[in-house]
Amino acid sequence: MPPVLGVILAGGLSRRMGGVDKPLLRLGGRTLLDRVRERFAPQCGAGLILNANGDPTRFSGFHGPIVPDDVPGHPGPLAGILAALDHAVLHHPGVTHVASVTGDAPFLPLDLVSRLAEAGSTAPIAVAASNGRQHFTTALWSLTLRGDLRAALVEREERRVGAYLARQGAIAVEWPATPRDPFLNVNTPEDLALAEGLLAES
């Protein structure tokens, strides 16, 4: 597979965190975004982009393009995926796939992209899973989905990521959830405290 473009999704409203930018929360003295970038960037040969809406200057520490949704109304993570697919087509002509992760998952596996790529040769989407649960926005997406995904968002007003994955026949790739789940994401203050504890143990 040609080099993959990575996208860190940070376009959500973070309601369970009081509306703050979760990727800018600190874990062990460093932002979640920095920890995600450190683990994810070496896996993405075509580089990284950040999907974020609103004032981009709040992410001035991110060294790469900041790409907002171009579908209005905060339709959810699928809009961030579409923005990344569009960016890849416009700026990375050799790229065939985009890998997506969230900006609040500080323990991502270092073999994420390579294992998803193995599965992605037989399906347009390969999605990460652990502990019997799929992590819908941690996935590898073929650029061939671009037209259908735009139609799903704009014409059919689809919003549910899981339903879209199921319709596309996404393949799930399982990771062990012990000694810690590599896809732990920080949605609440309790999650952040749990992540602090796991970081201290490691």
C-alpha positions as CSV (number, residue, x, y, z in Angstrom):
1,M,0.0,0.0,0.0
2,P,1.3,3.5,-0.8
3,P,2.1,5.8,2.2
4,V,-1.0,6.6,4.2
5,L,-2.2,10.1,5.2
6,G,-3.1,10.3,8.8
7,V,-5.9,12.5,10.3
8,I,-6.4,13.3,13.9
9,L,-10.0,14.1,14.6
10,A,-10.6,17.0,16.9
11,G,-13.8,18.5,15.4
12,G,-16.2,17.3,18.1
13,L,-18.1,19.5,20.6
14,S,-16.7,17.7,23.7
15,R,-20.0,18.0,25.6
16,R,-18.9,15.5,28.3
17,M,-15.8,17.6,29.0
18,G,-17.7,20.8,29.3
19,G,-17.0,21.9,25.8
20,V,-13.2,22.2,26.2
21,D,-10.8,21.0,23.5
22,K,-10.1,17.5,24.7
23,P,-6.8,17.2,22.7
24,L,-5.4,20.1,24.6
25,L,-6.0,18.6,28.0
26,R,-2.8,17.6,29.7
27,L,-1.8,14.0,30.7
28,G,1.5,13.6,32.5
29,G,2.5,17.2,31.7
30,R,1.9,16.9,27.9
31,T,-1.2,17.5,25.8
32,L,-3.3,14.5,24.6
33,L,-2.7,15.8,21.1
34,D,1.0,15.6,21.5
35,R,0.9,12.1,22.8
36,V,-1.4,11.0,20.0
37,R,0.9,12.6,17.4
38,E,4.0,11.0,18.8
39,R,2.5,7.5,18.5
40,F,0.6,8.1,15.2
41,A,2.9,10.2,13.0
42,P,5.7,7.6,12.4
43,Q,3.0,5.3,11.0
44,C,1.8,7.8,8.4
45,G,4.3,8.1,5.5
46,A,2.3,10.9,3.8
47,G,2.1,13.0,7.0
48,L,-0.5,14.1,9.4
49,I,-3.4,16.6,9.3
50,L,-5.7,17.8,12.1
51,N,-9.4,18.0,11.6
52,A,-10.7,20.8,13.7
53,N,-13.4,23.5,13.5
54,G,-13.4,27.0,14.8
55,D,-10.3,29.2,15.4
56,P,-7.3,27.1,14.2
57,T,-4.8,29.2,16.2
58,R,-5.7,27.3,19.4
59,F,-3.8,24.4,17.8
60,S,-0.8,26.4,16.9
61,G,1.4,23.7,18.4
62,F,0.4,21.2,15.8
63,H,2.9,21.2,12.9
64,G,0.8,20.3,9.9
65,P,-2.4,21.4,8.0
66,I,-5.5,22.1,10.1
67,V,-8.5,21.1,8.0
68,P,-12.0,22.0,9.0
69,D,-15.3,20.2,8.1
70,D,-16.8,21.5,4.9
71,V,-20.3,20.1,5.7
72,P,-22.2,22.6,7.9
73,G,-24.1,21.9,11.1
74,H,-21.5,19.7,13.0
75,P,-22.7,16.4,11.4
76,G,-20.1,14.5,13.4
77,P,-17.0,12.4,12.8
78,L,-17.9,11.4,9.2
79,A,-17.5,15.0,8.2
80,G,-14.0,15.0,9.5
81,I,-13.3,11.8,7.5
82,L,-14.7,13.4,4.4
83,A,-12.5,16.5,4.9
84,A,-9.5,14.3,5.2
85,L,-10.3,12.3,2.0
86,D,-10.8,15.6,0.1
87,H,-7.5,16.9,1.4
88,A,-5.7,13.7,0.3
89,V,-7.1,13.9,-3.2
90,L,-6.1,17.6,-3.5
91,H,-2.7,17.5,-1.9
92,H,-1.4,13.9,-1.9
93,P,-2.0,12.4,-5.4
94,G,-0.1,9.2,-4.6
95,V,-2.2,8.4,-1.5
96,T,-4.9,5.8,-1.7
97,H,-6.0,5.6,2.0
98,V,-6.5,7.8,5.0
99,A,-6.0,6.6,8.6
100,S,-8.1,8.3,11.2
101,V,-7.7,8.4,15.0
102,T,-9.2,10.7,17.7
103,G,-7.3,13.4,19.4
104,D,-8.1,12.0,22.9
105,A,-6.6,8.5,22.7
106,P,-3.1,8.7,24.1
107,F,-2.1,5.0,24.1
108,L,-2.6,4.1,20.4
109,P,-0.8,0.9,19.3
110,L,2.4,1.4,17.3
111,D,1.3,-1.2,14.7
112,L,-2.1,0.4,14.1
113,V,-1.7,1.5,10.5
114,S,0.2,-1.6,9.4
115,R,-2.4,-4.0,10.8
116,L,-5.3,-2.0,9.4
117,A,-3.5,-1.9,6.0
118,E,-3.3,-5.7,5.9
119,A,-7.1,-5.9,6.4
120,G,-7.8,-2.9,4.2
121,S,-6.6,-4.8,1.1
122,T,-9.9,-6.7,1.0
123,A,-12.4,-4.0,2.1
124,P,-12.8,-0.2,1.7
125,I,-12.7,0.3,5.5
126,A,-10.7,-1.5,8.2
127,V,-11.7,-0.5,11.8
128,A,-9.8,-1.1,15.0
129,A,-11.4,-3.2,17.8
130,S,-10.6,-4.2,21.3
131,N,-12.5,-6.0,24.2
132,G,-15.2,-7.0,21.7
133,R,-15.9,-3.4,20.7
134,Q,-15.2,-1.6,17.5
135,H,-13.7,1.9,17.7
136,F,-15.5,3.5,14.7
137,T,-13.3,6.5,14.2
138,T,-10.0,4.6,14.5
139,A,-9.9,3.2,11.0
140,L,-8.4,3.1,7.6
141,W,-10.5,4.5,4.8
142,S,-10.1,4.1,1.0
143,L,-10.3,7.3,-1.1
144,T,-12.8,5.5,-3.3
145,L,-15.4,6.2,-0.6
146,R,-15.2,9.9,-1.1
147,G,-18.2,10.3,-3.4
148,D,-20.4,8.0,-1.5
149,L,-19.5,9.5,1.9
150,R,-20.3,13.0,0.7
151,A,-23.7,11.8,-0.6
152,A,-24.3,10.0,2.7
153,L,-23.7,13.3,4.6
154,V,-25.3,15.8,2.3
155,E,-28.0,14.0,0.5
156,R,-29.0,11.2,2.9
157,E,-28.1,13.1,6.0
158,E,-26.5,10.0,7.6
159,R,-24.7,10.7,10.8
160,R,-24.0,7.3,12.5
161,V,-20.5,6.1,11.9
162,G,-21.3,2.5,12.9
163,A,-24.1,2.3,10.4
164,Y,-21.9,3.6,7.6
165,L,-19.2,1.1,8.4
166,A,-21.7,-1.7,8.4
167,R,-23.1,-0.7,5.1
168,Q,-19.6,-0.6,3.6
169,G,-18.7,-4.0,5.0
170,A,-15.9,-2.8,7.2
171,I,-13.5,-5.4,8.5
172,A,-12.7,-5.2,12.2
173,V,-9.1,-5.8,13.4
174,E,-8.8,-6.8,17.1
175,W,-6.1,-5.7,19.6
176,P,-5.7,-7.1,23.1
177,A,-7.2,-4.9,25.8
178,T,-4.6,-6.0,28.5
179,P,-2.6,-4.8,30.3
180,R,-4.4,-1.6,29.1
181,D,-6.7,-0.9,26.3
182,P,-4.7,0.9,23.5
183,F,-7.9,2.7,22.4
184,L,-8.8,4.2,25.8
185,N,-10.1,7.7,24.9
186,V,-10.6,10.5,27.4
187,N,-14.3,11.6,27.3
188,T,-14.8,12.6,30.9
189,P,-12.7,13.8,33.9
190,E,-12.9,10.2,35.2
191,D,-11.3,9.0,32.0
192,L,-8.5,11.5,32.4
193,A,-7.9,10.3,36.0
194,L,-7.8,6.7,34.7
195,A,-5.3,7.6,32.0
196,E,-3.1,9.3,34.6
197,G,-3.1,6.1,36.7
198,L,-2.3,3.9,33.7
199,L,0.5,6.3,32.7
200,A,2.0,6.2,36.2
201,E,1.9,2.3,36.2
202,S,3.7,2.2,32.9
